[in-house]
Amino acid sequence: MYWLILLSNLVIVQVILIDIGITKAYPLLLLFYMPYQFLCPVLFTAFAYAYIERTEVFKKYRGYFLIPFIIFFALYAFLKVNVVLEYSLLSMKTAAKIGAEWDENSAVVLSLLAALWNYNLIKNYEKSIGSLPYQVVVKKTKWLKKMYLSMVFLSILWVLVILGIKAIDSWSGHAPYYPLWLLFIGFYYCFYFLGVTHLKEVDNRKLIQKNKLKFMNENFQISALRNIFSSNELLSIHESQHHVTEILSYFATSLFDKKNQDGVIWDITKNCIAQLGLEDCVIYIWNDTKNVLQQKAAYGSKDNGDKKVLSPIEIPLGKGIVGIVAQTRKWELVNNLENDRRYIIDDDKRNSELTVPIVFEDQLIGVLDSENSNKDFFNEKHVLLFQLIAKLTATKLAQLNKQSLFELTDDNAYYKELLKWFEKEKPYLNPYLNLLIVSEYLNISGGYLSQIINKISGSNFSDFINVYRLNEAKEMLTGPSFSNYTILAIGLEAGFNSKSAFYTAFKKYTGITPSEYRNMHLVLS
């Protein structure tokens, strides 16, 4: 859009410089004249493709769009050489006619063809209604249609000015074009101003929504962790960065279906890497019989696949950094392992290490350990997270040992947040909404979310969402604001991705078709 405005202005500036006699005084300026008018429709079309997220399609056809510019670029070069050769190739009259008529007539034809091309682009985009909510498509195409109607109107005015110059003797030179140029410039700058204003409004709305959702998520996620952490620990979580809460909530919910020690510790090591971006993560479990710490789960180079540790090692209590942390029950962060004699090299020598004890009610369960090849890699965030994750691990393992009925998370907190989100934001209107998207929003595992919905609502995830979509569709089928919508359009707007999916779900829950439902309510009203 910036290039479109710049080049449009340059086209007009080039002609004005001729009109006011600057080019006569400085003929060398003509060497820099370019047929920018043939690039403007191309840039306008490129903008449209980018706006509807079809840039790859424009790249496919852009060579054809650039043909007029290439031809007239060559023609401009030829005419400039002709001037240098004192019109030995073409007469001055012929050259002037080519520059005045061929140039302009071709440019206006290209503008009109580009307008028709873009109209076809809009129609093709509207045909994609099946993959987007109806109103989203309508809003985008309505704005594009206004844009290109303006372009067609200005191009027609351009044609009328050309015809007027040929038909009216008193019209001569570039004077009749000046009002047209002002309209073009006004259109571009109004479009630019409105576009920038619109983008700022969208960004502000997104920021407000993001902060709002962040606050809501933190509150309900922390409530789900109250059974695990003390008040002081919860305060640390709340005051830390937002992603700390997200990560801990995911850890808590991903452990809910783990029935044994291996399931828990392998899930912890895997998620330490996935969520924190660490090079490796190892959990040692205390063997009270042998009085050693044994590597039982690992992620990174120590992970041999199939939940097996590659060349597992054993560390006695008080030996190495891991052994000392287990003995003292105090975490330790070593930023530079180079001169630390306690360091025990395992699979590879690294330069920094963070080690945290896993303790439950003053009983040693094991150690959570991570190394990194960079010095000074670990920071305060890692220390906080490792301590909290260690406590989470200890709580779950102790629960398994005692066969306790204690649950790690509060189902209702997540379920209430899910209902609040659905009622306020209506995410079910998105036809592509799935279990993964919803679980990521709540920052819990997909399996845990499925269990919550099944347990509390008594239905599976698909049926749970479809109930919301059907209620939305019922309102639209009986609402006067949607009387001009087709049955299919209403189904798509309600979040269903096809006609068959809409009709099948509607018949399943109501016993009648959407058409019968609408007609029945029309009779009643």
N, C-alpha and C positions, 0 to 999 in steps of 0.2 A: 504493500500500500504506500509505503514511503517512496519507493521508486516510481510508482505511478504518478504521485503528486509532483515529484521533482521533474520527471520527464515531460509531463503535461505542461508545466510552467516553462520548461526550456523550449518546447515547440513554439509557444506564443512569443517568448522573448526573442527567438531567432527572427520571426517575421517583423516584430516591432523594430528591431535593430535595422532592418532593411528600410522600413517606413520612415524612420527618423533620420536616415542618411548616414548612420554610423558605418555601415559596410562599404559605402562609397568612399568615405574618408579613410577607412582601414580595410581594404579588400582581403587582407590575409585572414580576417575573421571568418570568411566564407569557407576556409579550409576546415574549420572546426564544426561546420554545420552537419548535422546528422538527421536521418529520417526517423526521429524519435516517435512520431505519430503512429508508426507501425508497431512500436513496442507497447504502447499504452493499452490497446485492447488485449494483448497477450498477457500483460501483468494483471489486468482486471479479471481475466479468466483464471489466471493462476490463483488469485486471491479467492475466487469462488470455490475452486477445487480444494484449497487448503481449509476454507471455512467449513465445508461438509466432510472434511477428513478423507479426501480422495486424491491426495497429492500424487500417489503412485500412478493414477490414471492420467493425470496431466503430464507427467514425465514421459508417458508413452506417446502422447500426441504433440508435445511442444515443438518438435522438429517441423511439423507442418505449419504450426502457428508462426514460426520464425521465417518461413520462406519469403513472405512479402518484404520483411525488413532486410533480409539478405539481398534480395533482388534490387531494392531501391538503394541499399548501401553501395552496391556495385555501380548502380546508375549515377548516384551522387559522385562517386569517385571518377567515373568516366566524364561527367560534365565538368568537374574541376580540372581534369587534365585537358579537356577541350578549351577551357578558358586560358590555361597556361600556354597552349599552342595557338592562341589567338583565333579560336573558332575555326580551325582548319579541318576539324572532323565533322562538326555540325554548325550550321549558321546560328547566329545569335537569336533569331526569331524562333527557330525550331527548338533550340535549347530552352528558351524561355517558356515555350508552350509545354514542353515536357515537364519542366519544373513546376509550372503553375497548374496545368490541368491533369496530366497523368498522375502526378503525385497526390493531389487533393482528391480526385475522384476515386482513386484506388484506396486511399485512407478511409474515406467515408463508407465505401463498400465493405472493407475489412471490419469496420466498427459494427455495421449492421449484421454482417455474418457472425461476428463474435457474439452479438446480442442473441441471435437465433440459436447459436450453439449453446449458449448458457441457459436459454429457455429450455432446451432439450435436456441439459444437465439437471435442471430443477425437476423436470418431469420424471427423469430416471431416479432421482433421489426420492421423490415422493412414492415411487413404486417400492422403495425399501421399507415401507410402513410396517411390514411384517416383523422387522427386526428391532423396531424402536416403538416406544409409546406414541400413540397417535398425536397427542398435542405437542410433543417434542418436534415431530416432523413438521407439523403445521406451522409452528413458531419459526422454525428455521427457514422454511420455503416462503413464508409470507414476507419475511424480511428481504430475502433474496429477490423475490418477485418485484418488490418496490424498487430495489436497487437497479434491476435491469430494465424496468419500465422507464426509469429516469434516463438510463443510458440510451434506450431506443428513442425516447422523446428528443433528447439532445441531438442524436444522429439525424433524425428527421428534420429538425430545425436546420441542421448543417446542410442537408440536401436542398431545403427551401432557399437558403441563402445563396447556394451555387446557382440554382435556377433563377433566382431574382437578379443576380448579377448578369446573367445571359439575356434576361428578358427586359430589364429596366435600364435604359440608357444612362440615367443619372447615377446609377450605382457603379462605382468603379473603385479599383484599388482594394485595400484591405479594410477600409472603414466599415463596411456592412458586417464584417466579422467580429468587430469589437464587442457588441452586446452578447454575441454567442460565446465568445471566449470568457467573458465575465460570468456567464451562466455555468460554463464548464468548471472554471476555477471555484465558483461558489459551491457547486455540487461536491467537488472533491474535498474542499475544506470543511464543509458541513458534515460530510460523511466521516472524515477523519476525526472531527471534534466529537460527534455522537459516538463513534466507535471507541475512542479513548475513555469517554465518560462512562460508557456501558461496561467496559472492562474493569474500570476502577470500582464500579458498583458491585460487579460480580466478585471481584477479589475481596472486597469488604464483607460481603455476605458470607463468602467461604471462610474468612478469618473468624467472623463472629460465630459461625456454626461450628468451626473446628474447636474454638475455645470452649464453647458450650458443651459439646460432646466430650471434650477432654475432662471437663469438670464432672460431668455426669458419670463418665466411665470410672474415674478415680474413686468417686464415692461408693458406687455399688461394688466395684472390684475389691476395695479395701474391706467392705462389710463381709465379703465372702472369705476373707483371710483371718477374721477375728478369732476363729476357733484354734488357730495355729500360733499366732504371735501375740506377744504382750502389748500393752498400751504404748510403752516406750518404743517398741519395735515398729508398731503401726505408725507412730508419729514420724519415725525415720523414713518409712516408706512414703508417707504422705508428703513430706517435705522434700523428698528426692525428686529426680526427674521423672516425668510421666511414664517413660518406657520401663522404669523399674516396676511399677505397679502392673503394667501389661505383662511383663515377663513372669513375674511371680504368679499372676493369675493363671497364665498358661501352664506353668509348672504344676500348680495345684490341681487344675482340672485334668491335665493329661495323665495324672497319677491315679485318678479315681477308680479305674477298672483294673489296676495292676494287683494281682493276687499273690505274688511272691517277691522275694528279695531281688532276684535277678531282673524281673520286670521293672522294678522301681529304679535300681541303680543304673541299668542300661538306658532307661528313659531319661534320667537325669544327665548322664554324660552326653547323650546325643543332643539334648536340648541346650546344654551349656554351649556347645559348639554352634548349633543352629541359631540360637538367639543372641549369643554374645560375640560371635566371630572369633573364637579362640583357636589356637593351633592344635592343642590337645587337651584332654581332660580325663583324669583317672580317679576312680574311687577305690580306696583301700578299705577292706572290711577287717575288723579286729577278730583274730582267732584266739579265743581265750584258752583253748587247750594247748596250742603251740606257742602262745605268747608272741605272736608276730602279726604284722599287718600284711594282708594278702591282696594283690591286685585282682579285683573281681569284675570290673567294668572299665572300658576305655573307649575314647573316641579320638580319631586322628590316626597317627602312624601305628599306635598300639592295638588298634581295632583290626582283628583278623577276620571279621565277618562272622555271621551266625552266632553273635553274642559270645565270642571267644576272644580272650586277650592273647596277643602275640607275645610269647616268651614271658609269662607273668613272673614277677619277682616277689620276694617276701622281705619285709624290713622289720627288724626287731625294735621293740619299744626303746626310744631314746637314741636311736641311730639315724643319722641323716636328718634333713629338715623335716621330712614327713614323720619320722619316729619321734623327734623332739616335740613337734606340735601335738602328736597323740599323747605324749607323756605330760606336757604342761597344760593341755586343753586350751591353748591360746593360739590364735591364728598368727601367721607370719608371712610378711611380704619381703622378698629379697629382690631388689632392683638390679643387682649385678652379682651373678654367680661366679664370676671369674676367679675371685680370691677367697671364696667361701669353702673352707675345707670340709664342711658338713655335707656338701652336695654330693649325692649319689647319682652317677650317670646311668640312665636306663637305656632307651633305644638310641638316643642321640644327645649330644651336649648342647644345652641351651643357655640363655643368658639371664633370664629372670624367672621367678617362681612365686606363686601364691598358693598357700596351703592353709586349709581351715578344718578344724576338728568337727566330726559329726557326733554330737553328744545328746543323750536324752536322759533327763533327770539324773545328771552327774555320772551316767554310765557311758563309757566309750563304745561307740558303735563302729566308727571308722574315720577316714580322712578324705576330704575332697581336695584334689591337687591339680594344678595346671601350670605348665611351663610355656615359655615363649622364647623364640630365637632373638627377639629384640630386647635390649636393656631398657629399663624404666617403662615397660609396656603396661603393667597393671596400675590402676589408679584407685581413687576412693570409691568410685562407683562399683568397680569389680569387688573390692573388699566388702562393701555393704551387701551386694548381691550374693556373694559366696557365703556370707554368714547366714543370710536369710534362707538361701537354698539348702544349706547344710541343716538348718533347723527343720525345714520342710521335709527333707529326706529322713531325718531322725524321727520325726513325728509319724510318718507313714510306715517306716520300718518297725517302730515300736508298736504301732497299731496291728501290723501283721503278726508280730511275735505274741501279742496278747489276745489276738483274734477279737479285737474290740469292735464294737458297732459304731464307734466314733467316725463321723464323716468329715472329710477334709474341707468341703465347701458347702455353702448354703445354696441349695437349689433355687429357693424362692428369690434370692437376690438377683440371680441372672435371669430367671424367668420374668420377674417384674420389669427388669430393664428391657428385656426383649419386647414385652407388651407395650411398654412406654415408647420404644423406638418405632414399633409398627403403627401405633395409633397416631403418633405425632409426625413422623417423617414419611410414612407409607412406602417403605423400601420394596414391598411386595409388588409395586407397580412396575418394577424392573423385571422384564421377562427372563433375564439371565440370573436372577437371584438364586443362589444355591446354598447348601449347607456350609461350604467353605467360606463364602462371603460373610454369612451371618456369624459364624464362629470366629472369624478374624475381627469382626466389629466388636464382639463381646470379649475377645481375647481369651477364648477357651478352646479346647480341642473339639473337633467335629463330633467325635464319638460321645463326648460328655454332653454336648448340646443335644444330640439325638436322644440320649437317655433322659435328659430333663424334659424335653417335649413329650416323649412317650409316657413318662411317669406322671406328669402333671396334667397335660391336656388329653391324654388318652388316645392320641392319634400320631401318625408318623409325620415327618417334616413336610412332605409334599402336601398331605391333606391339611396340615396346619396353615400353610401359606394359601392354599386354594380357598379356604374358608374366608380369609380376608379379601381375596380377589373377587369372590362371588358376591360378598356383601357390597363391595365397591360397584360391581357390575349391576346389581339389583337397583342401587340408588340411581345409576345413570339410565337404566332402562325405564324407570318411572319418573325421572326428573325432566322438567321442561327445558332445561339448558342443553340437554343432549337429544332432544326430539329429532334433530336433523342428522344424527349420527346413525350409521348402519349398525346392524347387530355385530358384524365383524369388527368394526371400528371400536365399539364399546368393549368387546372382549379383549382386544389388543391394548386398549387404554387401561383396562383393569389389571393388565400384567400377564395375560396368557400369551403364549408365543405362536399360537396357531388357532384356526377355526375349530379343528377337531378337538384340541385340548379343552377349549372353552365349552363347546357343546357337551362333551363327555362329562366334564366336571359338573356343569350346571344340571344336567339330567340326573346325575348321580345324587346330588344333594337336594334337589327340589322335586324331582319326578317329572318335570316338564321341560320343554325347550325354552331358550331365551325369548324366541318369538312369541310363544304361547304365554309366557310370563308377562311380556310387554302388552300384548293384546288384552289379556285378562285385566290388567290394571287400568288400561285405557277405558274399558267397558265400565269398571267400577267407578272411575272418576267422572 
